[in-house]
Amino acid sequence: IAWPTQVKAGSPIIVDAIDGYEPPLLGSDRLSYFKDLHRWFGVVGLNQKDGVQITGFLPRYREYGEGWWRSPKLEFYQHHISVDRKAEHNAGHLKIPTGVWRKLAEVSPDKKSEEEQIAQEIYASTEVDGHLHCPMKPVENIVTSKFGFPRRLPNNRLYFHTGLDLRARKGTPIRSMGKGLVRFVGKMNVPGNNVIIDHGQGLFSRYMHLSQFEVKTGQMVNRGDIVGLSGSTGRVEAPHLHWEVIWKVHLASPLALLHLWEPLCDQG
């Protein structure tokens, strides 16, 4: 298998699976197996800045006699992938309306932690059989803020943008990137009104700052179904869609995922 040696933070990885062998580990997480595609899949997350190890056992064949019999021998291997993440000194300053920032400052740390824990617990366990097919953008519009770029809040705290912002005036229909199960519908302080969809094999998508919900928790949706309408709820400067893709708690670049899938979709 030709593993990459360096990737950008948030890069998805997909390689041909080997029949009869367990997927290797990417860090501490086992790669997902996309059965219909016969491929292993994982994500080098945004926060894995020090790189990540791929470890596992793969067969190495030895020939006996004049090559008429080949015997597989399992060998342990490991491969380090380094991560290229945007430099912190290039951070942009997020402009948040004073009223919104003041309201967020009043939220207790315990409440913020509780909301984050809800999402992390969802990402830790999938409830869907199968896997994603040919993902799509939730709204066809221009990118207003890229994934993984460093930002500073009004209090000067640094963080890296966890998703992709797409322009969407209030009331614009937001669509599911693929078939899946709605695992969360509700309001949180920073994400605002948001929806989390489980696409199977540890892959999730999240849609934030909505003005209205069009789905309910426990509902199955298809690729392109409307999950809500765009808005400006939560920590925002103006109405838009903040779209996240997550694999087993690791944040992925949504555009990188789309680009990775394009040739697979073209194959039918």
C-alpha positions as CSV (number, residue, x, y, z in Angstrom):
1,I,0.0,0.0,0.0
2,A,1.3,3.4,-1.0
3,W,0.6,5.5,2.1
4,P,1.2,9.3,1.9
5,T,4.2,10.7,3.8
6,Q,2.7,14.2,4.4
7,V,-0.8,15.5,4.2
8,K,-2.7,18.7,5.0
9,A,-4.5,18.8,8.4
10,G,-8.0,17.4,7.9
11,S,-7.1,15.2,4.9
12,P,-9.2,12.1,4.3
13,I,-7.3,8.9,3.2
14,I,-8.7,6.1,1.1
15,V,-6.8,3.1,-0.1
16,D,-7.6,-0.3,-1.6
17,A,-8.5,-2.9,1.0
18,I,-6.7,-6.2,1.2
19,D,-9.1,-9.2,1.3
20,G,-9.2,-11.1,4.6
21,Y,-7.2,-8.6,6.6
22,E,-8.2,-6.3,9.3
23,P,-7.9,-2.5,8.5
24,P,-4.8,-1.0,10.1
25,L,-4.8,1.7,12.8
26,L,-4.6,5.4,12.0
27,G,-3.3,6.7,15.3
28,S,-5.6,4.9,17.8
29,D,-8.5,4.5,15.4
30,R,-9.0,1.6,13.1
31,L,-9.6,2.6,9.5
32,S,-13.2,2.1,8.3
33,Y,-14.0,-0.5,5.6
34,F,-16.2,0.7,2.8
35,K,-17.4,-2.7,1.6
36,D,-19.1,-1.6,-1.7
37,L,-15.9,0.3,-2.7
38,H,-13.6,-2.3,-1.2
39,R,-11.5,0.4,0.4
40,W,-10.2,1.5,3.8
41,F,-11.0,5.0,4.9
42,G,-9.8,7.4,7.6
43,V,-9.0,11.0,8.3
44,V,-5.8,12.7,9.6
45,G,-7.6,15.2,11.8
46,L,-7.2,19.0,12.2
47,N,-5.8,18.6,15.7
48,Q,-3.3,15.9,14.9
49,K,-0.6,18.5,14.4
50,D,2.3,16.3,15.4
51,G,1.5,13.7,12.7
52,V,0.0,10.2,13.1
53,Q,1.2,6.6,12.8
54,I,-0.3,3.9,10.6
55,T,0.3,0.5,12.2
56,G,-0.9,-3.0,11.4
57,F,-0.2,-6.4,10.0
58,L,-0.1,-7.1,6.3
59,P,0.9,-10.2,4.3
60,R,4.3,-10.5,2.7
61,Y,4.5,-13.5,0.3
62,R,7.4,-15.9,0.0
63,E,7.9,-18.2,-2.9
64,Y,8.9,-21.9,-2.6
65,G,10.3,-24.2,-5.2
66,E,10.2,-22.5,-8.6
67,G,7.4,-20.1,-7.6
68,W,4.6,-22.6,-7.9
69,W,3.6,-22.1,-4.2
70,R,3.5,-18.7,-2.4
71,S,3.1,-18.6,1.3
72,P,1.9,-15.4,3.1
73,K,3.7,-14.3,6.2
74,L,2.2,-11.6,8.4
75,E,4.5,-8.8,9.1
76,F,4.0,-5.8,11.5
77,Y,4.6,-2.4,9.9
78,Q,4.3,1.2,10.8
79,H,4.4,4.4,8.8
80,H,4.5,8.0,9.9
81,I,2.4,10.6,8.3
82,S,3.4,14.2,9.0
83,V,0.8,17.0,9.0
84,D,1.0,20.4,7.4
85,R,-1.1,22.9,9.4
86,K,-1.6,26.6,8.7
87,A,0.8,28.8,10.7
88,E,-0.6,30.5,13.7
89,H,0.9,33.9,12.9
90,N,-1.4,34.1,9.8
91,A,-4.5,34.1,12.1
92,G,-7.4,36.3,11.1
93,H,-9.5,38.2,13.6
94,L,-13.2,37.1,13.9
95,K,-15.5,40.0,14.1
96,I,-18.5,39.2,16.3
97,P,-21.3,41.6,17.1
98,T,-20.9,43.0,20.6
99,G,-24.3,41.7,21.8
100,V,-23.6,38.2,20.6
101,W,-20.2,38.1,22.2
102,R,-21.5,39.5,25.5
103,K,-24.3,36.8,25.5
104,L,-21.7,34.0,24.8
105,A,-19.5,35.3,27.6
106,E,-22.3,34.7,30.1
107,V,-22.5,31.0,29.3
108,S,-20.8,29.0,32.0
109,P,-17.8,26.8,31.1
110,D,-19.7,23.8,32.4
111,K,-22.5,24.4,29.9
112,K,-20.1,24.8,27.0
113,S,-18.3,21.5,28.0
114,E,-21.7,19.7,28.3
115,E,-22.6,20.8,24.7
116,E,-19.3,19.6,23.4
117,Q,-19.6,16.3,25.2
118,I,-23.0,15.7,23.5
119,A,-21.4,15.9,20.1
120,Q,-18.3,13.9,21.0
121,E,-20.5,11.0,22.4
122,I,-22.4,10.9,19.1
123,Y,-19.2,10.8,17.1
124,A,-17.9,7.9,19.2
125,S,-20.5,5.4,17.9
126,T,-22.2,5.0,14.6
127,E,-25.8,3.7,14.3
128,V,-25.9,3.2,10.6
129,D,-25.0,0.2,8.4
130,G,-23.3,0.9,5.1
131,H,-21.4,4.0,4.2
132,L,-21.4,7.3,2.4
133,H,-21.8,7.5,-1.4
134,C,-20.9,10.5,-3.6
135,P,-21.2,13.3,-1.1
136,M,-22.5,16.7,-2.2
137,K,-22.2,20.3,-1.0
138,P,-25.1,21.3,1.3
139,V,-25.6,24.5,-0.7
140,E,-24.1,25.6,-4.0
141,N,-22.5,28.9,-3.1
142,I,-19.1,30.5,-2.6
143,V,-16.7,29.7,0.2
144,T,-16.4,32.5,2.7
145,S,-14.0,30.9,5.1
146,K,-11.8,27.9,4.5
147,F,-11.3,24.8,6.7
148,G,-8.3,24.7,9.0
149,F,-7.4,28.4,8.9
150,P,-6.3,30.0,12.2
151,R,-8.5,32.6,13.8
152,R,-8.6,34.8,16.9
153,L,-11.6,35.6,18.9
154,P,-12.3,39.1,20.3
155,N,-10.6,37.9,23.6
156,N,-7.5,37.0,21.4
157,R,-8.0,33.3,21.9
158,L,-6.6,31.3,19.0
159,Y,-8.4,28.4,17.3
160,F,-8.4,26.7,13.9
161,H,-11.6,26.8,11.8
162,T,-13.3,23.5,12.2
163,G,-15.4,23.5,9.1
164,L,-16.2,25.2,5.8
165,D,-18.3,28.4,5.7
166,L,-20.5,28.8,2.7
167,R,-22.4,31.9,1.8
168,A,-26.1,31.4,2.4
169,R,-28.6,34.3,3.1
170,K,-31.1,33.6,5.8
171,G,-33.7,31.0,4.7
172,T,-31.6,29.2,2.1
173,P,-32.4,25.5,2.0
174,I,-29.5,23.4,3.4
175,R,-29.2,19.8,2.2
176,S,-27.7,16.7,3.6
177,M,-24.4,15.8,1.9
178,G,-25.5,12.1,1.8
179,K,-27.8,9.4,3.1
180,G,-27.8,9.0,6.8
181,L,-29.5,9.0,10.2
182,V,-30.2,12.3,12.0
183,R,-28.6,11.9,15.4
184,F,-29.0,15.4,16.8
185,V,-31.3,18.4,16.2
186,G,-31.1,21.2,18.6
187,K,-29.7,24.6,19.8
188,M,-26.3,25.1,21.3
189,N,-24.4,28.3,22.2
190,V,-21.6,28.5,19.7
191,P,-23.1,26.3,16.9
192,G,-26.5,27.8,17.3
193,N,-29.3,25.6,15.7
194,N,-27.5,22.6,14.4
195,V,-28.0,19.2,12.9
196,I,-25.7,16.1,13.1
197,I,-26.1,13.3,10.6
198,D,-24.5,9.8,10.9
199,H,-23.5,8.4,7.5
200,G,-22.1,5.1,8.8
201,Q,-18.6,3.8,9.3
202,G,-17.7,6.6,11.8
203,L,-18.4,9.4,9.3
204,F,-20.7,12.3,10.3
205,S,-21.7,15.7,8.9
206,R,-22.8,18.8,10.9
207,Y,-24.8,21.8,9.8
208,M,-24.6,24.9,12.0
209,H,-26.3,28.4,12.5
210,L,-29.6,27.3,11.1
211,S,-32.7,29.5,11.4
212,Q,-35.1,26.6,11.1
213,F,-35.1,22.8,11.3
214,E,-36.7,20.5,8.6
215,V,-35.8,17.1,10.2
216,K,-36.1,15.4,13.5
217,T,-33.8,13.2,15.6
218,G,-34.0,9.5,14.5
219,Q,-35.1,10.4,10.9
220,M,-33.4,8.8,7.9
221,V,-32.5,11.3,5.2
222,N,-31.3,10.8,1.6
223,R,-28.6,12.7,-0.2
224,G,-29.9,16.1,-1.0
225,D,-32.8,16.1,1.5
226,I,-33.3,19.5,3.2
227,V,-32.2,19.4,6.8
228,G,-32.9,23.1,7.6
229,L,-32.8,26.7,6.5
230,S,-29.6,28.8,6.9
231,G,-29.5,31.5,9.5
232,S,-27.3,33.4,12.0
233,T,-27.9,31.6,15.3
234,G,-24.9,31.0,17.6
235,R,-21.5,32.7,17.3
236,V,-21.6,34.3,13.9
237,E,-20.8,37.5,12.1
238,A,-23.6,37.2,9.5
239,P,-26.0,34.5,8.1
240,H,-24.1,31.6,6.5
241,L,-23.7,27.8,6.7
242,H,-20.9,26.3,8.8
243,W,-20.5,22.7,7.5
244,E,-18.4,20.1,9.3
245,V,-17.3,16.6,8.4
246,I,-16.1,14.3,11.2
247,W,-14.6,10.8,11.2
248,K,-14.4,9.2,14.7
249,V,-14.1,12.6,16.4
250,H,-11.5,13.8,13.9
251,L,-12.3,16.9,11.9
252,A,-12.0,16.6,8.1
253,S,-11.8,19.1,5.3
254,P,-15.2,19.0,3.6
255,L,-13.8,20.1,0.2
256,A,-11.0,17.5,0.4
257,L,-13.7,14.8,1.0
258,L,-15.6,15.9,-2.1
259,H,-12.5,15.9,-4.2
260,L,-11.5,12.5,-2.9
261,W,-14.8,11.0,-3.9
262,E,-15.1,12.5,-7.4
263,P,-13.2,9.8,-9.2
264,L,-15.0,7.1,-7.3
265,C,-18.4,8.6,-8.3
266,D,-17.3,8.8,-11.9
267,Q,-16.6,5.1,-11.8
268,G,-20.3,4.6,-11.1
